[in-house]
Amino acid sequence: MRIFSAYGPGLRANPVYDMLFTLLGPEHQSRMLQSESQATSDLIHVGDVVQSILSIVKSGEEGTFNVASGKSITMAELASQLCSLLGLPLPQFAETIPYSQPRNEFADITKLSALGVAPQVALNDGLRGFAAWWSGLKAA
């Protein structure tokens, strides 16, 4: 299984976590996002990852499965959704890509879809839950 940019409560080191850290992180943190605004990511909620894994194992199918949403979102669109959700102004983008970050990420989920698996967590709902988890983590 190739798991693409999974995000959700408890997960770090993904575009959503990195963006939230920049937007809501330590006081005096730069609000400059270290990404290109038009770079894309194929985000999948951790709940959908778990369901995908269970379905693949249950099916007994062999081979390589891309576990992803099958949709790309630009970092500008992601920032817009997060800022709208959090009531924050849009940040600036550095317009550079860190070495470890892909520029354009899109997964073909045809094989996963053939098992009847489709992501169930809508991005906005997943972002809302992740932001709530983040807020609880930082308040603790």
PyMOL commands that set and color helices and strands:
alter all, ss='L'
color gray80, all
select helices_A, chain A and resi 15-24+46-59+75-86+110-113+123-139
alter helices_A, ss='H'
color red, helices_A
select strands_A, chain A and resi 2-3+5-7+32-33+40-41+43-45+66-67+73-74+92-93
alter strands_A, ss='S'
color yellow, strands_A
deselect
rebuild
show_as cartoon
